[in-house]
Amino acid sequence: MPLSLAPERRECFAQRRRASLAAASCCWITAKKPGRKILMSGGGRCNFTNMYVETGGLFEPKTPHFCKSALARYTQWDFIELVGKYGIAWHEKTLGQLFLR
């Protein structure tokens, strides 16, 4: 997992990860308003996936096929099924963009 954190935060992240593997996830946010970029990315709405996903051009420098194998194992269709399983309403916008209602 690549980290784009300051060195002191990387060390803290690693310590926390080792200390508690039970945690589902850990996210460092240094912005004044957490989640602001997420809101901006969907124009204030939640674009949770796209119907038409292409893996070409996606790569991790040290392991060029990482994204391809990860996306092949858990597709957008799997995620759409999960959203439906929990009864979360969604709708399709232009070009297959899926948004929560």
VENJO-V859156 format. One record per pair of residues at least 6 apart in sequence whose C-alpha atoms are under 7 Angstrom apart, sorted by the first residue. I is the first residue (numbers start at 1). J is the second residue. D is the distance in Angstrom with one decimal. If there is no record, write none. Layout:
BEGIN
i = {I | I}
j = {J | J}
d = {D | D}
END
This chain:
BEGIN
i = {39 | 45 | 46 | 46 | 47 | 47 | 47 | 47 | 48 | 48 | 49 | 49 | 49 | 50 | 50 | 50 | 50 | 51 | 51 | 51 | 52 | 55 | 55 | 58 | 59 | 59 | 59 | 60 | 89 | 89 | 90 | 90 | 90 | 90 | 91 | 91 | 91 | 91 | 92 | 92}
j = {45 | 99 | 99 | 100 | 97 | 98 | 99 | 100 | 98 | 99 | 76 | 97 | 98 | 76 | 96 | 97 | 98 | 76 | 96 | 97 | 96 | 67 | 68 | 67 | 65 | 66 | 67 | 66 | 100 | 101 | 98 | 99 | 100 | 101 | 98 | 99 | 100 | 101 | 98 | 99}
d = {6.5 | 6.9 | 5.4 | 5.8 | 6.6 | 5.6 | 4.4 | 6.8 | 6.0 | 5.9 | 6.4 | 6.4 | 5.5 | 6.9 | 5.4 | 4.5 | 5.6 | 6.7 | 4.8 | 6.4 | 6.3 | 7.0 | 5.7 | 6.1 | 6.1 | 6.4 | 5.8 | 6.2 | 6.0 | 5.5 | 6.7 | 5.5 | 4.2 | 5.0 | 5.7 | 5.5 | 6.5 | 6.7 | 4.6 | 6.4}
END
